[in-house]
Amino acid sequence: VGKNEVMVDEIPFPSEFMMNTKPLPLMGHGITDIEIHFLQIKFTAIGVYLDPEIVTHLQQWKGKTGAELTENEEFFEAIVNAPVDKLLRVVVIKEIKGSQYGVQLESATRDRLAQVDKYEEDEEEALEKIVEFFQSKYFKKDSVITYSFPATSGSAKISFAIEGKEDSEIEVENANVVEMMKKWYLGGSRGVSPTTISSLANNISIELSK
């Protein structure tokens, strides 16, 4: 493994990722999985890249341990809302149909929107487009889904890369949907990957103590 890589469950992740000409360091990583009859089935590996500036927006949690931060919903709310560039890199471990992933993303996002009464026609339309984007894809092992959340706007870009094919991408312009997509991956106890949440909490705790 090169020193510029971090292994996440046997999948190499670059230790930083360029976004808008700025390198974002890998601040957290983990996997999504389920356990069936004591058997762990892993679906994806996740890397969370954040502008180091984010630490300036999280000063009130200075001195807290990673374990304390993992339990703190407001802390993750602050990560989601901090006005800095964020990028999520999701690498497929277990092959699935893109439509299955799209439906998971849709229902997780829709539930969160409905809960805060923000699920209207615009949001529904934006989600339909995302589902459609994934519909035709097949997630082979090592395919990569990238979510880019620029600091300066409420939109996001989702791209899908599979070996030997041209990357495809979609722009999501509905700010409510974008916020809930972030929360699907970065939303504290309700995030899709507990390992990613605790890794993020531990690493940011270390950054805050510097």
N, C-alpha and C positions, 0 to 999 in steps of 0.2 A: 504494500500500500504506500503510495507516495505520501510525503508529509503534507501535501495539500489536499489529502482526502481523509474522510472519516468513514469508517465502515458502520453501516446501520444494517444489522442482520445480514451480513455478507454482501451487502450492496454498497458500492463506493459512492459517497456523496462528496462533491467538491467542498472544501472548507470555506470557500466564499463564492459568491455568484454575482456577476455584474448585472446591475439594473440601472437604467438611465445613467450610464457611464460611472456609476459608483459601485465599489465592491461591497456587498452585504455579507457579513460573516454568518456562518451557520450557528444559530443560537439555541436550537433545540431539535431533537429528532426522536423518532419512535416508530411504532408499527400499528397497523390495525389488524385485529385478529379476533377469532372467536374460539371457544373451547367446546368441542362436542365429544361427549363420552371420554373425558380426560385427554382428548387429543387436541393439540393446539393447531389451528389452521390459520396461517398468516396470509393476509391479503395484500397489504401494501406497506412499503417503508416510506417514512415521511421526513423531510428536512424543512426546518423553518429558518428562513434567512431574514434578518432584520437589520435595518440601519442602526449602527451603534448609538446614534443620537437618541434612540428610544430611552436610553438610561436616564436622560435628563427629564423625561416625562414620568419617571417612576420613582423619583427620589423619596416620596413619602413611605416607600417600603424598604428603604435602606435599613440594614440591620436585621431584617427578617430572614429566617432560614428557608432553604428550598422547600422543606416540608410544610412550613407555615404558609408559604406563598401558594403551594399546590392547592391548599384548601381555600384560598382567598378569591372569591368570585370577583370582587371589585378590582383586584390586581389584573385579572385577565380581561376584564372590561376595559381597563386602561390600556392594555396592550393593543386590543382590537381598535380602540379609538385614537391611539397616539398618531399624530400627523407625520408619520415617517413611512418610507418605502418598506413594503413587506413582500416577501416572495415565498411561496410554498412549492416544494418539489415533491411530487408523489410518484413513487416507482412501484410498478406492479410486481408482486411476488407470485400470486396465484392468478392464472388466467381466468378472466370472466368476460362476459359480454359487456360492451360499453353501455348498453341499455340498462343493465342491472345497476351499474355505478350511477348512471344518470338518475335513475329512480330513487336511489338512496339519497343522493344529493338533493333532489327535488323535495322529497318528503321531510328530510331534516330541516331544510330551509323554510319550507311552507309551514311546518309546525311552529317554528320559532317566530315567524312573521304573524301567524294567526294568534299566537299567545299575546303579542303586544298590539294586536289589532291593526296590523299594517299590511294585511294580505288583500290587495285590491286587484282590479283588472290588470293594471300595469305590471304588478309583481308576477301575476299569473302568466302573463305574456312573456316576460323575461325568463321565467323558469321553463316555459315550454320551449323556448329557443335553445336553452342549455340542454334540455332532455334530447331535443332533436339533434343537437351537435354530437352528443355521445351515442345516439341511437345506432348509427351505422358503423361505429368503431368496434374493433375487437381488441381487447386488452391482453396482448401477449405478455409473457413474462418479460420484465425489463422495459416495457413501454413506460413513457414518462408523461405525467400530467403536470403542468406548471400553472400556478395561479400567481399573477402579478397584481399587486395592489399598490398603485402609486400614491404617494403622500398627497399629491396636489389635487386629486379628484376623487369623486365617489364612484368611479367606474373601476372595472377590473378586466384583466385579460386572462382567458384560459387557453392554454395551448396543449396540443397532444402530439407526442412524437413517438414514432415506432420505427424501428430499424428498416432502412430501405424504402421508406416512404417520405414524401414531403410533409413537413409539419403542417398541422391545420390549427387555426385558432379562431376564437370568437371573443367579441368584446361584450361585456355585460355592463349596461349603462344605468341600470336601476340601482340607486344607492342603497335602498332597503335590502334588496336581494344580496348585494355585495357584502353588506354588513353581516348578514346572517350566514353567508358562505364562510366569511372569516371566522365566525363563531363556531361553525361546524368543526373547524380544525383547531381553533385557538380558544374555545369558550369554556375554559375551566372544567368543572366537574361534568358538564354536559358535552364536552368535546368528544369527538369520535375516537380519539386515541389517548387514553390515560398515560401511556408511556411518554408520549410527546409532551403532554401537559407538565408532567413532573420533571422532565429533562429541561424544559424551558424555564420552569420555576427555579431549578437548581442553578442553571447557568446564569440567569439574570441576577439571582441572589449574589453570586460570585462577582459579577460585573458591578453591582451596586456597592459592594464592600471595598472596591478598589479606591 
